[in-house]
Amino acid sequence: MPQRFYVETLGCPKNQVDSDKLVGTLLADGMEATDDAAAADLVVVNTCAFIDDARRESVDTILALDEQRADGARLVVTGCMAERYGDELAEALPEVDQVAGFGVPVNDRARGRQLIPVTSAPLPGLDLLNLPRPKSIAPWAYVKIAEGCDRSCGFCAIPSFRGPQRSRDIEQILAEVDQLEAREIVLVAQDLASYGKDRPGELGAGSIVPLVRAVTDRTDWVRLLYLYPSDLTDELIDAICATGVPYFDLSLQHVSKPLLRRMRRWGDGDRFLGRIDDIRRSEPDAAFRSNFIVGYPGETERDHDQLLEFIEAAQVDWCGFFAYSPEDGTYAASLEGAVDAGLMNERLAELRELQDGITAARRDDMIGRSVRVLVDSVGVARSVREAPEIDGIIHVDDDLAVGDFAAVEIVDALGPDLVARGGSIIDEDVG
């Protein structure tokens, strides 16, 4: 009987892609997947280390799975936390059989319990990027087009353990798109719009545009997550709108110009509003998502007020607000001007309350409209306005088949979610 494996994924969509690559490798090794950790011979935890809350969740998950696993089953920890804190993690968690950094096999029983010296080893050339993946089990799938990041944002430690940007070949990306057979492809990377900049002789700046066009020719919907605002060119905006999914996920982080420079980031609120207005003039039905850090060292009341004013003016569909988390080795960790935790939480609550009202109003505006949706699971669908796993959903009739596109009418809104009725099937398959 083949051995069975269980993989638990924490963190962002990029981690999910890494887990899919691990699953593909384990299946190729002759193992079978199980959704029951207690029935697995190999339990793998793909960890996140972006902020302190994510690290705590990773440790809690590891300990919980250690209690669930069967006698004799191996527990392996991989992912960002393993890469960043490998030696500390192995010492602190003797329950773990192996701590494996990026690109290190997790299915080698001969290794026994060991620590992979991830802190001193060079990063693999393309990590897990070009390993095979199984066909997507959902109608949509993430595809990572590059690894690492060349930026030096003051709050972010990702370049220290993910390394510099390394862009994949377009042909490899398209081959993976074909393997997945998904109706929607969601392109992800640490710095998506910079795809190709690290390979000027082969790809070069602006290569994201022909890549988006090529993926659009192979699937029904193409969505882009994590766009740095300075690289959102007119050409890229046009390419995104031409996909039929005018969804713009802009990584803004703040709007106060002095604070953004302290973050080592480009832009300011006026520039961001101008770009959003430009897009809306070109595509009035465009949807927007962004995320902001609250309580970065030196954030003043005026900075906070500017962010509130921006949120009110921008009227974006979706927003995430996150408390600043000091990260070892980052520029911000040495800055003065720490914001009191109580004040930070007050600012977070004020921003979230404002955005919740904006999101609810924009969802109410959808009532009475006919929209095209992709059915993700029984009774659950999304339009182009909702990214999978991140935004709201649309409740649809249970008789609509998973994986089909349908035309439905929005009849109600429940906060971030919508309720639809009807459903005539639309044949959009371009794959």
Secondary structure, 3 states (H helix, E strand, C coil): CCCEEEEEECCCHHHHHHHHHHHHHHHHCCCEECCCHHHCCEEEEEECCCCHHHHHHHHHHHHHHHHHCCCCCEEEEEEHHHHHCHHHHHHHCCCCCEECCCCCCCCCHHHCCEECCCCCCCCCCCCCCCCCCCCCCCCEEEEECEECCCCCCCCCCHHHHHCCCEECCHHHHHHHHHHHCCCEEEEECCCHHHCCCCCCCCCCCCCHHHHHHHHHCCCCEEEECCECHHHCCHHHHHHHHHCCCCEEEEEEECCCHHHHHHCCCCCCHHHHHHHHHHHHHHCCCCEEEEEEEECCCCCCHHHHHHHHHHHHHHCCCEEEEEECCCCCCCHHHHCCCCCCHHHHHHHHHHHHHHHHHHHHHHHHCCCCCEEEEEEEECCEEECCCCCCCCCCCEECCCCCCCCCEEEEEEEEEECCEEEEEEEEEECCCCC
